Amino acid sequence: MPNAPRDRPCRITPVREGPLLVEGPVEVILDDGSTVRSDRFTVALCACRRSRSYPWCDTSHRRRDRGGAPRTGSGHERDTHDASHAAEEAHE
């Protein structure tokens, strides 16, 4: 039930220069009014709007620094709905 009380509040964790980690499942209403859903236990929501799979984070925020130069690093893609990589960043 959408308005049913929860045992505890939904936890949202912002990752510095990264996504918002949201305890799931989640339902996101997009600008055009459409709704997308993820049943994962934690999802990474894009905060930079560069993601090709918006509203889910695809780690596009890692590709460029603030000056626009490509970042160095592994550059490999990860599962866009699995936020475990972003959680690791938050604890570093």
All heavy atoms as an XYZ file, in Angstrom:
717
protein
N       0.841     -1.171      0.000
C       0.000      0.000      0.000
C       0.891      1.241      0.000
O       1.744      1.378      0.863
C      -0.898     -0.066      1.231
C      -1.935      1.018      1.256
S      -2.940      0.947      2.741
C      -4.264     -0.055      2.167
N       0.681      2.172     -0.939
C       1.589      3.316     -1.072
C       1.686      4.218      0.148
O       2.733      4.733      0.452
C       1.018      4.093     -2.255
C       0.119      3.152     -2.969
C      -0.324      2.134     -1.967
N       0.591      4.421      0.865
C       0.618      5.337      2.006
C       0.618      4.618      3.344
O       0.362      5.222      4.377
C      -0.567      6.305      1.936
C      -0.432      7.243      0.776
O       0.661      7.689      0.468
N      -1.534      7.541      0.111
N       0.895      3.328      3.331
C       0.923      2.569      4.584
C       2.138      2.984      5.403
O       3.210      3.233      4.863
C       0.984      1.075      4.288
N       1.990      3.059      6.725
C       3.143      3.419      7.550
C       4.198      2.322      7.501
O       3.885      1.142      7.429
C       2.556      3.563      8.955
C       1.255      2.864      8.920
C       0.794      2.836      7.499
N       5.448      2.719      7.533
C       6.561      1.781      7.521
C       7.051      1.591      8.951
O       6.841      2.438      9.806
C       7.699      2.340      6.665
C       7.351      2.449      5.195
C       8.470      3.082      4.430
N       9.698      2.308      4.603
C      10.549      2.062      3.640
N      10.329      2.508      2.433
N      11.646      1.379      3.864
N       7.759      0.482      9.149
C       8.347      0.252     10.471
C       9.425      1.278     10.777
O       9.670      1.621     11.913
C       8.959     -1.143     10.539
C       7.898     -2.223     10.524
O       6.732     -1.915     10.848
O       8.239     -3.363     10.188
N      10.083      1.751      9.733
C      11.127      2.761      9.895
C      11.146      3.634      8.645
O      10.657      3.229      7.597
C      12.482      2.111     10.123
C      12.945      1.233      9.001
C      14.237      0.515      9.394
N      14.629     -0.406      8.370
C      15.358     -0.101      7.308
N      15.801      1.127      7.129
N      15.667     -1.006      6.420
N      11.709      4.821      8.713
C      11.736      5.695      7.540
C      12.642      5.142      6.445
O      13.571      4.381      6.711
C      12.285      7.018      8.076
C      12.816      6.739      9.425
C      12.287      5.433      9.894
N      12.366      5.537      5.230
C      13.206      5.168      4.087
C      14.569      5.839      4.254
O      14.650      7.018      4.596
C      12.550      5.645      2.796
S      13.528      5.338      1.335
N      15.645      5.089      4.027
C      16.986      5.633      4.194
C      17.552      6.024      2.829
O      17.589      5.217      1.911
C      17.899      4.614      4.852
C      19.319      5.169      5.049
C      20.155      4.247      5.849
N      19.608      4.242      7.206
C      20.011      3.436      8.168
N      20.939      2.554      7.956
N      19.479      3.498      9.370
N      18.005      7.262      2.700
C      18.639      7.781      1.488
C      20.020      8.278      1.880
O      20.159      9.101      2.785
C      17.821      8.927      0.860
C      16.423      8.424      0.493
C      18.544      9.500     -0.358
C      15.482      9.506      0.040
N      21.049      7.784      1.178
C      22.422      8.155      1.490
C      23.057      8.818      0.283
O      23.271      8.168     -0.737
C      23.255      6.903      1.866
O      22.587      6.198      2.903
C      24.654      7.283      2.296
N      23.346     10.123      0.346
C      24.040     10.770     -0.765
C      25.515     10.360     -0.777
O      26.159     10.310      0.266
C      23.890     12.266     -0.492
C      23.411     12.391      0.904
C      22.979     11.050      1.400
N      26.027     10.041     -1.954
C      27.437      9.715     -2.132
C      28.107     10.944     -2.731
O      27.648     11.480     -3.741
C      27.625      8.493     -3.069
C      29.100      8.220     -3.313
C      26.948      7.270     -2.484
N      29.164     11.409     -2.085
C      29.857     12.616     -2.546
C      30.253     12.450     -4.014
O      30.886     11.473     -4.386
C      31.096     12.858     -1.690
C      31.783     14.146     -2.019
C      32.880     14.421     -1.013
N      33.573     15.610     -1.409
C      34.874     15.681     -1.560
N      35.617     14.628     -1.312
N      35.438     16.799     -1.927
N      29.848     13.403     -4.849
C      30.101     13.394     -6.287
C      29.632     12.101     -6.936
O      30.246     11.586     -7.865
C      31.583     13.649     -6.584
C      32.031     15.023     -6.148
C      33.465     15.312     -6.521
O      33.951     14.747     -7.515
O      34.094     16.108     -5.815
N      28.534     11.557     -6.427
C      27.989     10.313     -6.946
C      26.479     10.274     -6.814
O      25.825     11.305     -6.718
N      25.920      9.067     -6.798
C      24.469      8.914     -6.779
C      23.872      9.046     -5.382
O      24.583      9.195     -4.395
C      24.297      7.476     -7.280
C      25.505      6.778     -6.755
C      26.619      7.790     -6.876
N      22.554      8.976     -5.336
C      21.819      8.850     -4.088
C      21.516      7.371     -3.910
O      20.942      6.741     -4.801
C      20.497      9.627     -4.141
C      20.601     11.134     -4.270
C      19.218     11.728     -4.503
C      21.227     11.728     -3.029
N      21.931      6.797     -2.802
C      21.625      5.397     -2.506
C      20.316      5.367     -1.745
O      20.183      6.013     -0.703
C      22.731      4.771     -1.670
C      24.125      4.772     -2.290
C      25.111      4.106     -1.348
C      24.107      4.088     -3.634
N      19.348      4.620     -2.254
C      18.016      4.566     -1.663
C      17.694      3.123     -1.333
O      17.835      2.246     -2.188
C      16.956      5.134     -2.639
C      15.577      5.121     -2.001
C      17.322      6.537     -3.088
N      17.263      2.891     -0.096
C      16.830      1.547      0.279
C      15.535      1.251     -0.445
O      14.611      2.052     -0.451
C      16.637      1.454      1.789
C      17.940      1.464      2.543
C      17.759      1.256      4.032
O      16.614      1.083      4.492
O      18.775      1.276      4.737
N      15.502      0.127     -1.122
C      14.372     -0.236     -1.963
C      13.395     -1.140     -1.248
O      13.575     -1.459     -0.065
N      12.376     -1.554     -1.953
C      12.124     -1.239     -3.357
C      11.716      0.224     -3.516
O      11.278      0.854     -2.559
C      10.984     -2.177     -3.739
C      10.308     -2.503     -2.457
C      11.350     -2.418     -1.382
N      11.912      0.749     -4.730
C      11.581      2.148     -4.990
C      10.737      2.266     -6.247
O      10.791      1.422     -7.140
C      12.836      3.043     -5.144
C      13.669      3.041     -3.897
C      13.655      2.637     -6.341
N       9.992      3.336     -6.288
C       9.220      3.710     -7.456
C       9.553      5.171     -7.711
O       9.465      5.996     -6.801
C       7.730      3.523     -7.165
C       6.861      3.550     -8.365
C       5.435      3.155     -7.997
O       4.703      4.050     -7.560
O       5.092      1.977     -8.142
N       9.988      5.500     -8.928
C      10.409      6.856     -9.269
C       9.469      7.412    -10.324
O       9.227      6.765    -11.350
C      11.860      6.866     -9.807
C      12.296      8.275    -10.170
C      12.812      6.263     -8.782
N       8.950      8.596    -10.085
C       8.099      9.277    -11.062
C       8.992     10.231    -11.843
O       9.618     11.129    -11.268
C       6.952     10.034    -10.372
C       6.093      9.050     -9.572
C       6.118     10.770    -11.412
C       5.065      9.700     -8.690
N       9.062     10.033    -13.159
C       9.923     10.835    -14.020
C       9.254     12.150    -14.413
O       8.053     12.343    -14.172
C      10.289     10.020    -15.265
C      11.001      8.702    -14.983
C      11.211      7.921    -16.271
C      12.324      8.938    -14.278
N      10.023     13.038    -15.046
C       9.523     14.350    -15.456
C       8.275     14.254    -16.329
O       7.392     15.102    -16.250
C      10.597     15.126    -16.222
C      11.770     15.510    -15.351
O      11.620     15.542    -14.121
O      12.852     15.777    -15.915
N       8.212     13.221    -17.193
C       7.080     13.083    -18.108
C       5.867     12.406    -17.464
O       4.868     12.147    -18.120
C       7.493     12.329    -19.368
C       7.891     10.886    -19.109
O       7.822     10.434    -17.950
O       8.281     10.204    -20.083
N       5.974     12.088    -16.167
C       4.867     11.470    -15.450
C       4.896      9.949    -15.453
O       4.118      9.320    -14.739
N       5.784      9.360    -16.234
C       5.886      7.901    -16.247
C       6.553      7.423    -14.962
O       7.246      8.178    -14.277
C       6.653      7.410    -17.477
O       7.982      7.884    -17.445
N       6.351      6.171    -14.629
C       6.868      5.603    -13.393
C       7.780      4.432    -13.709
O       7.471      3.613    -14.558
C       5.703      5.112    -12.505
O       4.836      6.204    -12.258
C       6.202      4.581    -11.189
N       8.929      4.381    -13.038
C       9.838      3.244    -13.136
C      10.009      2.671    -11.739
O       9.906      3.389    -10.746
C      11.207      3.625    -13.754
C      11.038      4.023    -15.208
C      11.873      4.739    -12.988
N      10.272      1.360    -11.677
C      10.328      0.685    -10.390
C      11.538     -0.233    -10.332
O      11.942     -0.817    -11.323
C       9.056     -0.129    -10.206
C       8.997     -0.866     -8.910
C       7.668     -1.603     -8.744
N       7.701     -2.446     -7.573
C       7.470     -2.055     -6.343
N       7.160     -0.800     -6.105
N       7.530     -2.900     -5.334
N      12.114     -0.362     -9.149
C      13.164     -1.336     -8.886
C      12.839     -2.031     -7.572
O      12.515     -1.373     -6.585
C      14.541     -0.680     -8.794
O      15.504     -1.649     -8.430
N      12.934     -3.350     -7.581
C      12.665     -4.129     -6.383
C      13.929     -4.498     -5.633
O      13.893     -5.251     -4.666
C      11.898     -5.413     -6.751
C      10.497     -5.093     -7.232
O       9.873     -4.177     -6.664
O      10.019     -5.754     -8.168
N      15.067     -3.978     -6.046
C      16.332     -4.287     -5.374
C      16.346     -3.710     -3.968
O      15.662     -2.733     -3.678
C      17.495     -3.744     -6.174
C      17.584     -4.437     -7.520
C      18.904     -4.137     -8.138
N      19.047     -4.874     -9.368
C      19.972     -5.794     -9.571
N      20.839     -6.069     -8.630
N      20.052     -6.421    -10.716
N      17.175     -4.286     -3.107
C      17.208     -3.825     -1.716
C      17.862     -2.457     -1.586
O      17.579     -1.719     -0.662
C      17.887     -4.846     -0.810
C      19.348     -5.063     -1.091
C      20.305     -4.354     -0.397
C      19.758     -5.963     -2.063
C      21.651     -4.531     -0.665
C      21.104     -6.149     -2.327
C      22.052     -5.445     -1.627
N      18.764     -2.083     -2.497
C      19.345     -0.738     -2.548
C      19.524     -0.365     -4.008
O      19.998     -1.165     -4.798
C      20.713     -0.682     -1.844
O      20.573     -1.103     -0.491
C      21.283      0.729     -1.864
N      19.121      0.847     -4.364
C      19.295      1.324     -5.730
C      20.106      2.608     -5.711
O      20.098      3.355     -4.729
C      17.950      1.553     -6.457
C      17.192      0.261     -6.632
C      17.097      2.567     -5.739
N      20.817      2.863     -6.796
C      21.599      4.091     -6.947
C      20.865      4.983     -7.940
O      20.733      4.644     -9.117
C      23.004      3.759     -7.450
N      20.383      6.115     -7.453
C      19.697      7.078     -8.311
C      20.691      8.123     -8.788
O      21.438      8.704     -7.995
C      18.560      7.766     -7.554
C      17.386      6.879     -7.165
C      16.347      7.696     -6.403
C      16.759      6.236     -8.393
N      20.682      8.376    -10.085
C      21.601      9.334    -10.695
C      21.332     10.740    -10.174
O      20.194     11.197    -10.132
C      21.418      9.293    -12.215
S      22.416     10.498    -13.092
N      22.389     11.427     -9.775
C      22.266     12.809     -9.310
C      22.882     13.785    -10.309
O      22.668     14.991    -10.207
C      22.937     12.964     -7.952
N      23.649     13.281    -11.281
C      24.339     14.168    -12.226
C      23.590     14.320    -13.554
O      23.926     15.186    -14.344
C      25.751     13.646    -12.502
S      25.819     12.135    -13.489
N      22.599     13.479    -13.788
C      21.793     13.460    -15.015
C      22.593     13.091    -16.268
O      22.169     13.339    -17.371
C      21.049     14.775    -15.221
C      19.953     14.985    -14.222
C      18.932     15.965    -14.776
N      17.746     15.979    -13.954
C      16.590     15.467    -14.345
N      16.476     14.908    -15.506
N      15.552     15.519    -13.554
N      23.780     12.495    -16.121
C      24.562     12.047    -17.273
C      24.282     10.600    -17.641
O      24.722     10.126    -18.672
C      26.055     12.181    -16.980
C      26.528     13.591    -16.836
C      28.030     13.602    -16.634
N      28.385     14.712    -15.780
C      29.459     14.782    -15.041
N      30.313     13.796    -15.025
N      29.697     15.835    -14.302
N      23.585      9.888    -16.785
C      23.354      8.460    -16.964
C      22.533      8.176    -18.218
O      21.526      8.823    -18.481
C      22.622      7.897    -15.745
O      22.278      6.556    -15.958
N      22.965      7.185    -18.983
C      22.195      6.748    -20.144
C      21.011      5.888    -19.718
O      20.150      5.599    -20.528
C      23.082      5.991    -21.123
C      23.968      6.959    -21.908
C      24.803      6.226    -22.907
N      26.145      6.151    -22.323
C      27.013      5.223    -22.560
N      26.750      4.252    -23.388
N      28.197      5.247    -21.983
N      20.983      5.479    -18.459
C      19.868      4.685    -17.948
C      19.120      5.453    -16.857
O      18.597      4.861    -15.926
C      20.367      3.338    -17.430
O      21.322      3.527    -16.416
N      19.102      6.789    -16.979
C      18.451      7.658    -15.999
C      17.041      7.161    -15.730
O      16.348      6.808    -16.668
C      18.437      9.104    -16.520
C      17.932     10.088    -15.508
C      18.765     10.585    -14.534
C      16.615     10.489    -15.509
C      18.303     11.479    -13.578
C      16.138     11.362    -14.559
C      16.985     11.850    -13.605
O      16.521     12.719    -12.664
N      16.562      7.073    -14.504
C      17.072      7.682    -13.290
C      18.096      6.823    -12.547
O      18.588      7.222    -11.504
C      15.825      7.854    -12.432
C      14.991      6.673    -12.774
C      15.243      6.458    -14.256
N      18.419      5.638    -13.072
C      19.396      4.763    -12.411
C      20.805      5.232    -12.726
O      21.102      5.639    -13.846
C      19.219      3.313    -12.857
C      17.789      2.883    -12.932
C      17.136      2.439    -14.027
C      16.819      2.878    -11.877
N      15.833      2.146    -13.722
C      15.607      2.415    -12.411
C      16.867      3.226    -10.535
C      14.446      2.271    -11.644
C      15.715      3.094     -9.783
C      14.528      2.626    -10.323
N      21.698      5.148    -11.776
C      23.090      5.547    -11.955
C      23.818      4.488    -12.792
O      23.693      3.294    -12.534
C      23.771      5.681    -10.593
S      25.524      6.081    -10.711
N      24.570      4.932    -13.795
C      25.407      4.015    -14.571
C      26.884      4.362    -14.425
O      27.696      3.982    -15.234
C      24.993      3.987    -16.038
C      25.284      5.284    -16.773
O      25.792      6.255    -16.153
O      25.012      5.343    -17.981
N      27.225      5.096    -13.406
C      28.579      5.565    -13.058
C      29.121      6.592    -14.041
O      30.318      6.813    -14.092
C      29.586      4.396    -12.881
O      29.826      3.765    -14.129
C      29.095      3.399    -11.854
N      28.268      7.250    -14.816
C      28.715      8.297    -15.736
C      29.399      9.440    -15.001
O      30.241     10.126    -15.578
C      27.538      8.849    -16.536
O      27.047      7.886    -17.418
N      29.068      9.662    -13.735
C      29.688     10.735    -12.959
C      31.186     10.505    -12.807
O      31.929     11.440    -12.571
C      29.038     10.851    -11.577
C      29.143      9.612    -10.753
N      28.246      8.575    -10.872
C      30.050      9.226     -9.829
C      28.594      7.607    -10.044
N      29.684      7.967     -9.391
N      31.648      9.279    -12.990
C      33.075      8.971    -12.857
C      33.876      9.311    -14.104
O      35.087      9.402    -14.054
C      33.266      7.482    -12.601
C      32.738      7.019    -11.296
C      33.044      5.572    -11.155
N      32.507      5.041     -9.921
C      32.542      3.780     -9.606
N      33.070      2.909    -10.430
N      32.040      3.375     -8.474
N      33.237      9.460    -15.237
C      33.947      9.600    -16.511
C      34.624     10.939    -16.719
O      35.554     11.051    -17.473
C      32.987      9.322    -17.655
C      32.578      7.878    -17.665
C      31.939      7.488    -18.965
N      31.323      6.198    -18.751
C      30.033      6.005    -18.587
N      29.192      7.013    -18.656
N      29.559      4.803    -18.375
N      34.137     11.972    -16.086
C      34.711     13.306    -16.265
C      34.837     13.995    -14.913
O      33.973     13.874    -14.062
C      33.846     14.158    -17.167
C      33.672     13.553    -18.527
C      33.812     14.611    -19.574
N      33.823     14.010    -20.873
C      34.889     13.924    -21.641
N      36.022     14.419    -21.236
N      34.832     13.374    -22.819
N      35.915     14.743    -14.757
C      36.024     15.523    -13.526
C      35.381     16.879    -13.769
O      34.836     17.150    -14.823
C      37.484     15.631    -13.066
C      38.369     16.380    -14.039
O      37.844     17.056    -14.959
O      39.586     16.297    -13.887
N      35.464     17.762    -12.832
C      34.808     19.068    -12.961
C      35.351     19.904    -14.097
O      34.654     20.714    -14.663
C      34.920     19.834    -11.651
C      34.082     19.221    -10.571
C      34.089     20.070     -9.349
N      33.319     19.395     -8.310
C      33.409     19.687     -7.052
N      34.220     20.623     -6.642
N      32.679     19.045     -6.163
N      36.609     19.720    -14.466
C      37.202     20.483    -15.557
C      36.877     19.924    -16.928
O      37.247     20.489    -17.937
N      36.172     18.790    -16.988
C      35.789     18.215    -18.258
C      36.796     17.223    -18.816
O      36.573     16.634    -19.847
N      37.920     17.030    -18.134
C      38.924     16.079    -18.612
C      38.524     14.664    -18.219
O      37.943     14.460    -17.159
C      40.285     16.410    -18.011
N      38.811     13.667    -19.070
C      38.490     12.295    -18.707
C      39.217     11.892    -17.438
O      40.352     12.277    -17.216
C      38.994     11.476    -19.897
C      39.113     12.447    -21.017
C      39.402     13.785    -20.389
N      38.550     11.131    -16.600
C      39.148     10.625    -15.372
C      39.955      9.381    -15.667
O      39.632      8.614    -16.549
C      38.075     10.252    -14.359
C      37.495     11.415    -13.656
C      36.634     10.913    -12.542
N      36.267     12.022    -11.682
C      35.583     11.894    -10.592
N      35.174     10.717    -10.208
N      35.287     12.926     -9.874
N      40.970      9.183    -14.879
C      41.715      7.941    -14.981
C      41.091      6.930    -14.054
O      40.398      7.289    -13.119
C      43.197      8.156    -14.590
O      43.238      8.665    -13.264
C      43.871      9.119    -15.546
N      41.301      5.684    -14.311
C      40.731      4.637    -13.477
C      40.338      3.462    -14.326
O      40.655      3.385    -15.502
N      39.616      2.538    -13.734
C      39.276      1.300    -14.426
C      38.301      1.531    -15.565
O      38.405      0.895    -16.599
C      38.694      0.296    -13.434
O      37.464      0.773    -12.928
N      37.319      2.422    -15.383
C      36.370      2.731    -16.431
C      35.398      1.619    -16.750
O      34.616      1.739    -17.673
N      35.428      0.511    -16.009
C      34.505     -0.571    -16.332
C      33.126     -0.277    -15.787
O      32.955      0.387    -14.779
C      35.024     -1.924    -15.831
C      35.274     -1.966    -14.354
N      34.279     -2.225    -13.455
C      36.400     -1.773    -13.638
C      34.784     -2.202    -12.236
N      36.067     -1.926    -12.316
N      32.114     -0.770    -16.493
C      30.734     -0.555    -16.104
C      30.325     -1.567    -15.047
O      30.856     -2.669    -14.976
C      29.811     -0.703    -17.323
C      30.055      0.346    -18.390
C      29.732      1.742    -17.908
O      28.745      1.907    -17.195
O      30.482      2.655    -18.252
N      29.376     -1.197    -14.246
C      28.817     -2.098    -13.241
C      27.315     -2.135    -13.414
O      26.748     -1.320    -14.122
C      29.170     -1.615    -11.835
C      30.653     -1.614    -11.602
C      30.916     -1.313    -10.173
N      32.347     -1.096     -9.982
C      32.974     -1.384     -8.886
N      32.335     -1.915     -7.891
N      34.255     -1.141     -8.754
N      26.673     -3.059    -12.755
C      25.225     -3.184    -12.788
C      24.614     -1.851    -12.362
O      24.889     -1.361    -11.283
C      24.802     -4.295    -11.837
C      23.311     -4.557    -11.873
O      22.558     -3.770    -12.460
O      22.912     -5.571    -11.303
N      23.755     -1.274    -13.224
C      23.248      0.069    -12.973
C      22.262      0.128    -11.815
O      22.075      1.176    -11.236
C      22.564      0.641    -14.230
O      21.516     -0.244    -14.616
C      23.556      0.819    -15.337
N      21.642     -0.982    -11.459
C      20.681     -0.948    -10.362
C      21.309     -1.402     -9.063
O      20.755     -1.186     -8.010
C      19.486     -1.839    -10.674
C      18.712     -1.354    -11.850
N      17.364     -1.444    -11.919
C      19.090     -0.778    -13.005
C      16.941     -0.951    -13.049
N      17.968     -0.542    -13.719
N      22.455     -2.060     -9.111
C      23.102     -2.557     -7.904
C      24.002     -1.463     -7.364
O      24.965     -1.071     -7.993
C      23.910     -3.807     -8.210
C      24.533     -4.406     -6.976
O      24.318     -3.864     -5.872
O      25.226     -5.415     -7.114
N      23.692     -0.974     -6.205
C      24.404      0.175     -5.665
C      25.560     -0.224     -4.768
O      26.137      0.619     -4.092
C      23.431      1.055     -4.894
N      25.948     -1.478     -4.766
C      27.013     -1.899     -3.848
C      28.321     -1.168     -4.133
O      29.058     -0.829     -3.229
C      27.226     -3.406     -3.917
O      27.600     -3.790     -5.210
N      28.604     -0.863     -5.415
C      29.835     -0.138     -5.743
C      29.783      1.281     -5.188
O      30.766      1.791     -4.690
C      30.068     -0.132     -7.249
C      29.036      0.626     -8.014
N      27.813      0.089     -8.313
C      29.060      1.875     -8.526
C      27.112      0.994     -8.995
N      27.831      2.075     -9.128
N      28.647      1.904     -5.239
C      28.517      3.266     -4.718
C      28.594      3.254     -3.193
O      29.125      4.171     -2.591
C      27.210      3.888     -5.186
N      28.090      2.201     -2.583
C      28.182      2.100     -1.129
C      29.634      1.980     -0.695
O      30.034      2.542      0.312
C      27.389      0.885     -0.633
N      30.426      1.259     -1.500
C      31.856      1.154     -1.185
C      32.527      2.504     -1.254
O      33.341      2.850     -0.415
C      32.536      0.198     -2.180
C      32.108     -1.239     -2.018
C      32.593     -2.108     -3.155
O      33.369     -1.614     -3.997
O      32.182     -3.270     -3.201
N      32.142      3.329     -2.261
C      32.713      4.676     -2.386
C      32.376      5.523     -1.172
O      33.172      6.307     -0.703
C      32.149      5.381     -3.624
C      32.706      4.905     -4.922
C      32.105      5.694     -6.067
O      31.092      6.400     -5.870
O      32.660      5.597     -7.157
N      31.140      5.373     -0.668
C      30.687      6.190      0.447
C      31.483      5.919      1.713
O      31.622      6.778      2.569
C      29.201      5.938      0.715
N      32.021      4.710      1.823
C      32.758      4.348      3.027
C      34.267      4.565      2.887
O      34.998      4.324      3.818
C      32.480      2.886      3.399
C      31.042      2.665      3.735
N      30.443      3.233      4.841
C      30.074      1.972      3.108
C      29.182      2.891      4.871
N      28.930      2.124      3.834
N      34.737      4.997      1.713
C      36.173      5.224      1.519
C      36.593      6.568      2.051
O      35.899      7.469      2.205
C      36.520      5.155      0.027
C      36.405      3.753     -0.481
C      36.734      3.669     -1.968
O      36.973      4.708     -2.614
O      36.764      2.569     -2.473
